[in-house]
Structure formats: structure tokens, C-alpha cells
Amino acid sequence: MNAPIVEATIKAHLTDMRAKLEKGLRIAKAARGLRGLRRTRKGMEVALGLEPIVYELNTLLNAASVINRLGKS
């Protein structure tokens, strides 16, 4: 693969991952805040909002890893 294309693609994936991690952090903080208010069940409901983010992060990480390996070959 063309090195500049590989680098640009990986940078884009890393940018997307950071944005998703920041969103996940906001969700985790909200869930923790609810726990602090003794609303544990509601906190768990909020925390489950992390599930699609974690899935997307895993997909982005796997894609970046494959692109990185292809760029080295």
C-alpha cells in the first residue's frame, strides 16, 4: 500500500477512536455520578450505552491494525 495513504488512514482511525473514547468517558462519568446518588440501576442503564462505543472502538482498532500490517508488506 502507498505509505502516505496508510498513514492518513491510520491517523483518521486514531482521531475517530479518540472521539469515541471521549464520548465513552462522558457516559462512564454520568454512570458513576448516578451511582453516587444511589441510583445504581439507572447508572447501569447509562453504562450500557458504552456497549456500542466499545464495539466501534474494537472495529476501528482492528481495521487500523490490518492497515498498518498491510502497509509494512
DSSP file (Angstrom, degrees, kcal/mol; ACC not computed):
  #  RESIDUE AA STRUCTURE BP1 BP2  ACC     N-H-->O    O-->H-N    N-H-->O    O-->H-N    TCO  KAPPA ALPHA  PHI   PSI    X-CA   Y-CA   Z-CA
    1    1 A M              0   0    0      0, 0.0     2,-0.3     0, 0.0    66,-0.0   0.000 360.0 360.0 360.0 154.7    0.0    0.0    0.0
    2    2 A N     >  -     0   0    0      1,-0.1     4,-2.4     2,-0.0     3,-0.4  -0.531 360.0-137.2 -69.1 123.7    1.0    3.6   -0.6
    3    3 A A  H  > S+     0   0    0     -2,-0.3     4,-2.7     1,-0.2     5,-0.2   0.873 100.4  49.8 -55.9 -45.7    2.7    4.9    2.6
    4    4 A P  H  > S+     0   0    0      0, 0.0     4,-2.4     0, 0.0    -1,-0.2   0.877 112.2  48.9 -62.7 -34.6    1.0    8.3    2.7
    5    5 A I  H  > S+     0   0    0     -3,-0.4     4,-2.5     2,-0.2    -2,-0.2   0.918 111.5  49.3 -68.9 -42.5   -2.4    6.7    2.3
    6    6 A V  H  X S+     0   0    0     -4,-2.4     4,-2.6     2,-0.2     5,-0.2   0.942 113.1  47.1 -59.8 -47.9   -1.7    4.2    5.0
    7    7 A E  H  X S+     0   0    0     -4,-2.7     4,-2.5     1,-0.2    -2,-0.2   0.919 113.0  47.9 -62.4 -44.5   -0.5    7.0    7.4
    8    8 A A  H  X S+     0   0    0     -4,-2.4     4,-2.1    -5,-0.2    -1,-0.2   0.896 112.7  49.2 -64.0 -40.1   -3.5    9.2    6.6
    9    9 A T  H  X S+     0   0    0     -4,-2.5     4,-2.3     2,-0.2    -2,-0.2   0.922 112.0  47.3 -66.1 -44.3   -5.9    6.3    7.1
   10   10 A I  H  X S+     0   0    0     -4,-2.6     4,-2.6     1,-0.2    -2,-0.2   0.911 110.9  52.0 -64.8 -41.1   -4.4    5.3   10.4
   11   11 A K  H  X S+     0   0    0     -4,-2.5     4,-2.3    -5,-0.2    -1,-0.2   0.911 109.6  49.9 -60.1 -41.6   -4.4    9.0   11.6
   12   12 A A  H  X S+     0   0    0     -4,-2.1     4,-2.4     2,-0.2    -1,-0.2   0.910 110.9  49.2 -63.7 -41.7   -8.1    9.2   10.7
   13   13 A H  H  X S+     0   0    0     -4,-2.3     4,-2.6     1,-0.2    -2,-0.2   0.915 110.6  50.1 -63.5 -42.5   -8.9    6.0   12.6
   14   14 A L  H  X S+     0   0    0     -4,-2.6     4,-2.3     2,-0.2    -2,-0.2   0.886 109.8  51.1 -64.1 -38.2   -7.0    7.3   15.7
   15   15 A T  H  X S+     0   0    0     -4,-2.3     4,-2.1     2,-0.2    -1,-0.2   0.925 111.5  47.3 -63.5 -44.7   -8.9   10.5   15.5
   16   16 A D  H  X S+     0   0    0     -4,-2.4     4,-2.3     1,-0.2    -2,-0.2   0.902 110.7  52.5 -62.5 -41.3  -12.2    8.6   15.4
   17   17 A M  H  X S+     0   0    0     -4,-2.6     4,-2.5     1,-0.2    -2,-0.2   0.910 108.3  50.5 -62.8 -41.8  -11.1    6.4   18.3
   18   18 A R  H  X S+     0   0    0     -4,-2.3     4,-2.4     1,-0.2    -1,-0.2   0.924 109.6  50.3 -62.7 -43.2  -10.2    9.4   20.5
   19   19 A A  H  X S+     0   0    0     -4,-2.1     4,-2.0     1,-0.2    -1,-0.2   0.913 112.5  47.0 -61.0 -42.6  -13.6   11.0   19.8
   20   20 A K  H  X S+     0   0    0     -4,-2.3     4,-2.6     1,-0.2    -1,-0.2   0.881 110.7  52.2 -68.0 -37.4  -15.4    7.7   20.8
   21   21 A L  H  X S+     0   0    0     -4,-2.5     4,-2.3     2,-0.2    -2,-0.2   0.894 108.9  50.4 -64.8 -38.8  -13.2    7.3   23.9
   22   22 A E  H  X S+     0   0    0     -4,-2.4     4,-1.9     2,-0.2    -2,-0.2   0.904 111.3  48.0 -65.5 -40.3  -14.1   10.9   25.0
   23   23 A K  H  X S+     0   0    0     -4,-2.0     4,-2.0     1,-0.2    -2,-0.2   0.919 111.8  50.6 -64.4 -42.7  -17.8   10.1   24.5
   24   24 A G  H  X S+     0   0    0     -4,-2.6     4,-2.7     1,-0.2    -2,-0.2   0.873 107.1  54.1 -61.8 -38.2  -17.4    6.9   26.4
   25   25 A L  H  X S+     0   0    0     -4,-2.3     4,-2.5     2,-0.2    -1,-0.2   0.902 106.9  51.0 -64.5 -40.4  -15.7    8.8   29.2
   26   26 A R  H  X S+     0   0    0     -4,-1.9     4,-2.1     2,-0.2    -1,-0.2   0.910 111.7  47.6 -62.4 -41.0  -18.6   11.2   29.5
   27   27 A I  H  X S+     0   0    0     -4,-2.0     4,-2.5     2,-0.2    -2,-0.2   0.927 111.7  49.9 -65.0 -44.3  -21.0    8.2   29.7
   28   28 A A  H  X S+     0   0    0     -4,-2.7     4,-2.4     1,-0.2    -2,-0.2   0.894 110.6  49.9 -62.4 -40.3  -18.9    6.5   32.3
   29   29 A K  H  X S+     0   0    0     -4,-2.5     4,-2.4     2,-0.2    -1,-0.2   0.898 110.6  50.0 -65.4 -39.9  -18.7    9.7   34.4
   30   30 A A  H  X S+     0   0    0     -4,-2.1     4,-2.0     2,-0.2    -2,-0.2   0.914 111.2  49.0 -64.0 -41.9  -22.5   10.0   34.2
   31   31 A A  H  X S+     0   0    0     -4,-2.5     4,-2.0     1,-0.2    -2,-0.2   0.912 111.7  48.9 -63.9 -42.1  -23.0    6.4   35.3
   32   32 A R  H  X S+     0   0    0     -4,-2.4     4,-2.1     1,-0.2    -1,-0.2   0.889 108.8  54.0 -64.9 -38.9  -20.6    6.9   38.2
   33   33 A G  H  X S+     0   0    0     -4,-2.4     4,-1.0     1,-0.2    -1,-0.2   0.893 107.7  49.8 -62.3 -40.1  -22.5   10.1   39.2
   34   34 A L  H  <>S+     0   0    0     -4,-2.0     5,-2.7     1,-0.2     3,-0.4   0.890 107.8  53.7 -65.5 -38.7  -25.7    8.2   39.3
   35   35 A R  H ><5S+     0   0    0     -4,-2.0     3,-1.9     1,-0.2     5,-0.2   0.909 105.2  54.7 -60.4 -40.7  -24.1    5.5   41.4
   36   36 A G  H 3<5S+     0   0    0     -4,-2.1    -1,-0.2     1,-0.3    -2,-0.2   0.772 104.9  53.5 -63.8 -25.6  -23.0    8.3   43.8
   37   37 A L  T 3<5S-     0   0    0     -4,-1.0    -1,-0.3    -3,-0.4    -2,-0.2   0.262 122.5-109.1 -90.4  11.8  -26.7    9.4   44.0
   38   38 A R  T < 5S+     0   0    0     -3,-1.9    -3,-0.2     1,-0.1     3,-0.2   0.828  85.5 124.7  62.4  34.7  -27.6    5.8   45.0
   39   39 A R     >< +     0   0    0     -5,-2.7     4,-2.5     1,-0.2     5,-0.2  -0.498  24.3 154.7-116.1  59.5  -29.3    5.3   41.6
   40   40 A T  H  >  +     0   0    0      1,-0.2     4,-2.3    -5,-0.2     5,-0.2   0.871  67.8  51.6 -59.7 -43.7  -27.2    2.2   40.8
   41   41 A R  H  > S+     0   0    0      1,-0.2     4,-2.1     2,-0.2    -1,-0.2   0.922 112.3  46.1 -63.5 -42.6  -29.8    0.6   38.4
   42   42 A K  H  > S+     0   0    0      1,-0.2     4,-2.4     2,-0.2    -1,-0.2   0.893 110.5  54.9 -66.0 -38.2  -30.1    3.8   36.4
   43   43 A G  H  X S+     0   0    0     -4,-2.5     4,-2.6     1,-0.2    -2,-0.2   0.889 107.3  50.0 -60.0 -39.3  -26.3    4.1   36.4
   44   44 A M  H  X S+     0   0    0     -4,-2.3     4,-1.9     2,-0.2    -1,-0.2   0.897 107.9  52.9 -67.0 -39.9  -26.1    0.6   35.0
   45   45 A E  H  < S+     0   0    0     -4,-2.1     4,-0.3     1,-0.2    -2,-0.2   0.924 112.3  45.4 -59.2 -43.9  -28.6    1.6   32.3
   46   46 A V  H >< S+     0   0    0     -4,-2.4     3,-1.9     1,-0.2    -2,-0.2   0.920 109.4  55.4 -64.9 -43.6  -26.4    4.6   31.4
   47   47 A A  H >< S+     0   0    0     -4,-2.6     3,-2.3     1,-0.3     4,-0.3   0.822  94.9  67.2 -61.0 -31.6  -23.3    2.5   31.4
   48   48 A L  T >< S+     0   0    0     -4,-1.9     3,-1.3     1,-0.3    -1,-0.3   0.682  82.5  76.6 -64.8 -15.1  -24.8    0.1   28.9
   49   49 A G  T <> S+     0   0    0     -3,-1.9     4,-0.6    -4,-0.3    -1,-0.3   0.631  82.8  68.6 -65.9 -12.9  -24.5    3.0   26.5
   50   50 A L  H <> S+     0   0    0     -3,-2.3     4,-3.0     1,-0.2     5,-0.3   0.737  78.4  81.9 -75.5 -22.7  -20.8    2.1   26.3
   51   51 A E  H <> S+     0   0    0     -3,-1.3     4,-2.2    -4,-0.3    -1,-0.2   0.906  93.5  41.4 -55.2 -51.3  -21.5   -1.2   24.6
   52   52 A P  H  > S+     0   0    0      0, 0.0     4,-2.5     0, 0.0    -1,-0.2   0.862 114.9  53.3 -66.6 -31.2  -21.8    0.2   21.0
   53   53 A I  H  X S+     0   0    0     -4,-0.6     4,-2.7     2,-0.2    -2,-0.2   0.930 109.1  47.9 -66.6 -44.4  -18.9    2.5   21.6
   54   54 A V  H  X S+     0   0    0     -4,-3.0     4,-2.5     2,-0.2    -1,-0.2   0.906 111.8  50.8 -62.1 -41.6  -16.7   -0.3   22.7
   55   55 A Y  H  X S+     0   0    0     -4,-2.2     4,-2.2    -5,-0.3    -2,-0.2   0.938 112.3  46.1 -61.0 -47.1  -17.8   -2.4   19.7
   56   56 A E  H  X S+     0   0    0     -4,-2.5     4,-2.7     1,-0.2    -2,-0.2   0.891 111.8  51.8 -64.6 -39.7  -17.0    0.5   17.3
   57   57 A L  H  X S+     0   0    0     -4,-2.7     4,-2.8     2,-0.2    -1,-0.2   0.922 109.4  49.6 -61.5 -44.1  -13.6    1.1   19.0
   58   58 A N  H  X S+     0   0    0     -4,-2.5     4,-2.5     2,-0.2    -2,-0.2   0.907 111.6  49.1 -61.5 -42.4  -12.7   -2.5   18.6
   59   59 A T  H  X S+     0   0    0     -4,-2.2     4,-2.5     2,-0.2    -2,-0.2   0.924 112.6  47.1 -63.5 -45.4  -13.6   -2.4   15.0
   60   60 A L  H  X S+     0   0    0     -4,-2.7     4,-2.7     2,-0.2    -2,-0.2   0.909 112.6  49.7 -63.1 -42.0  -11.6    0.7   14.4
   61   61 A L  H  X S+     0   0    0     -4,-2.8     4,-2.3     2,-0.2    -2,-0.2   0.919 111.6  48.2 -63.9 -43.8   -8.6   -0.7   16.2
   62   62 A N  H  X S+     0   0    0     -4,-2.5     4,-2.4    -5,-0.2    -2,-0.2   0.915 112.6  48.9 -62.7 -42.6   -8.8   -3.9   14.2
   63   63 A A  H  X S+     0   0    0     -4,-2.5     4,-2.7     2,-0.2     5,-0.2   0.927 111.6  48.5 -63.3 -44.8   -9.0   -2.0   10.9
   64   64 A A  H  X S+     0   0    0     -4,-2.7     4,-2.5     1,-0.2    -1,-0.2   0.888 111.0  51.9 -62.9 -38.0   -6.1    0.2   11.8
   65   65 A S  H  X S+     0   0    0     -4,-2.3     4,-2.4    -5,-0.2    -1,-0.2   0.922 111.0  46.3 -63.9 -45.0   -4.1   -2.8   12.8
   66   66 A V  H  X S+     0   0    0     -4,-2.4     4,-2.7     2,-0.2     5,-0.2   0.928 113.3  49.1 -64.3 -44.8   -4.8   -4.5    9.5
   67   67 A I  H  X S+     0   0    0     -4,-2.7     4,-2.2     1,-0.2    -2,-0.2   0.908 110.6  51.5 -60.4 -42.0   -4.0   -1.4    7.5
   68   68 A N  H  X S+     0   0    0     -4,-2.5     4,-1.0    -5,-0.2    -1,-0.2   0.925 111.4  46.6 -61.2 -45.4   -0.7   -1.0    9.5
   69   69 A R  H  X S+     0   0    0     -4,-2.4     4,-0.7     1,-0.2     3,-0.5   0.895 112.3  50.1 -65.4 -39.5    0.3   -4.6    8.7
   70   70 A L  H >< S+     0   0    0     -4,-2.7     3,-0.7     1,-0.2    -1,-0.2   0.864 106.3  56.8 -66.3 -34.3   -0.6   -4.2    5.0
   71   71 A G  H 3< S+     0   0    0     -4,-2.2    -1,-0.2     1,-0.2    -2,-0.2   0.754 104.9  52.2 -68.1 -23.6    1.4   -1.0    4.9
   72   72 A K  H 3<        0   0    0     -4,-1.0    -1,-0.2    -3,-0.5    -2,-0.2   0.630 360.0 360.0 -86.1 -15.2    4.5   -2.9    6.1
   73   73 A S    <<        0   0    0     -4,-0.7    -1,-0.2    -3,-0.7    -2,-0.2   0.480 360.0 360.0 -90.2 360.0    4.3   -5.6    3.5
